[in-house]
Amino acid sequence: MEELLKKQKEIIKDIESRYAEENYTESNPLIVLNPFDTCPLSALMKFQTEEECSVTIFIEEDIEKEFKELKKEHEIPILGLIEDKNNCIRVVCNYKDNKKKEYIHYIRTSKLTEGYPNVELITLDENNMYDGMIAMSLGRAEGVRTVEHLYSIIDNKAQVRWLYTGVSCHVFMKLKNGNLIVDAPISSGICGAYTAAGFIEIDMLGRIINFFPIKYGLHHDVIELPNGNFLAITQRENTKQDLLVEIDRNTKEVINEWDFRKILDFNRETVIDKISVNHPLDWLHLNSLVYDEESNSIIASSRNQSTVVKFNKDTSEIKWILAPHYGWNDELKKYLLKPVCNDFEWSYAQHTPSLTKDGNLVIFDNGNFRSYELEKAVLAHNNYSRAVEYEIDEENMTVKQVWQYGKERGNELYCAYLGAVRILENNNRLICFGGITKDIFGNPIDDMKSNRMKNQITIVEISKDKVVFEVKLRDSDITKPIGYKCYRAEKINLY
């Protein structure tokens, strides 16, 4: 990490030196494309004006951003450039006397890397979509192993408008301050490169703002708490993905921790290990978190236990467990939610719990095998993945299934791993079928370790049960087990 920060200091020094050498004005600004070598569709624009002014920029006329502060020295992030194009940047300087001056500049970008997937727009109904672009934790993969990191943001036309090529694995989240959180681009040395040494805060140009180290590595998820601190999934030296920690934002120290060996049952069977091979310590495999401020509770998802659990942040007292009623010890049985509708289905190996405005729980149900009994296991060709919404009655400890999407599409969108669902502000749902696992001939498979496996991705936005956006990302070369995977997709704004 020290080498990366040292390199960044040298880059900043070089930019400042270049800027000092000439008189860069609004008509002749300094423009640095991809200033920190990780965001090739972003640029830094610097110039000086004789009078104080605010600045409004227009990028290709479909992205507009106003920088309202009146000043003479201007440092403008240019985001949303289109690949392989001479992008038009219109700069408007707004002076105190309502006078405006307009300037046109162009930024030439290169083609995306040859390893970027084919992006196929299937459905577009902009009138019913939620505003924003789609951020994807995208990777080019050989089996489950990422061989090229391609975190991206695409617009409604499925054009790539932002790209981050730094090494990352799972985490890709926009903070309240407008910066991003991604995995630290270095391994912790624990469980191989799969575990980052922590996470970094970067701006949209790729500049590293902060590094948050985690002693035994980061897995899968970090969330920002209302107080500004972070919750992160980690482990101990002799455990795997079963420890949750709170990190103080200012000191970067761990100030709270939750050991899931003390919350759930370490000896309960895992559904995944019946057919797939996992790390022997990976009994839990935490993969996502939610903080419920109203009840001061944490909701955590365990893939290998097919369990979502809600517990009090201060006391660790369990409030409920959403999981198949199989293999639970007597102490934990009292926390199991009971289904109260005929069309109810459990979720298996799920991801990304989130809460609706009404307090319902929405999760991405991968559906692996859909049984704890081997003889009843549902294999890939008969299986499906889905987004599902549950209504939970905490007083009566019951659960009702009230909505789902994905089952009707059968094995087409079956994800043996990965996947996400997000509830948007207008109640649309953005669903990322990010780990569709097929063999090289296009047949669905469960074997994630196979060298025959080709990952592919489908991202869908649903409005009132209608598909208003759908895009597919895949590789069509059946001679190679190379594909694309996406841990999550979110709707965000570039600025």
ABEGO torsion letter per residue (X at the ends): XAAAAAAAAAAAAAAAAAAAABBBBAABBBBBBGAAGABAABBBBBBBBABBBBBBBBBGGABBBBBABBBABBBBBBBGBBBGBBBBBBBBBBBAAGBBBBBBBBBBBBBBBAABBBBBBABBBAAABBBEBBBBBBBBBBEABBABBABBBBBAAGBBABBBABBBAABBBBBAAGBBBBBBABBAGBGEAABBAEBBBBBAAGBBABBBBBAAEBBGBBBBBAAGBBBBBBBBAABBGABBBBBBAAAGBBABBBBAAAABBAABBBAAAAABBBBAABAAGBABBBBBAAAGBBBBBBAAAGBBBBBBAAAGBBABBBBBBBGBBAAAAAABBBBABAABBBBBGBBGBBBBAAGBBBBBBAGBGGBABAAABBBAAABBBBBBBBBBBAAAGBBBBABBBGAAAEAAABBABEEBBBBBAAGBBBBBBAABBBBAAGBBBABAABAABBBBBBBBBBBGGBBABBBBBBBABAABABBBBBABBBBBBAX
